[in-house]
């Protein structure tokens, strides 16, 4: 039971931490690394921020999956993984 309590309290800081790292690494990806030529990639900046946003969205859905796994909600876990 201690494992379940620790897991639930551990999830409180994952989304803000993921938002911070997505912003930092997205900034590095756009401004520090060399971008491809502009004639190949027209919407490169939008693609980078879309990847960062998808990481944050996945972190929003991850607690549901982890709680269902920790409390052995098998049917709920199967529905959440779809």
Buried (B, 14 or more C-beta within 10 A) or exposed (E): EEEEEEBBEEBEEBBEEBBEBBEEBBEEBBEEEEEEEEEEEEEBEEEBBEEBEEBBEEBEEBBBBBBBBBEEBEEBBEEBEE
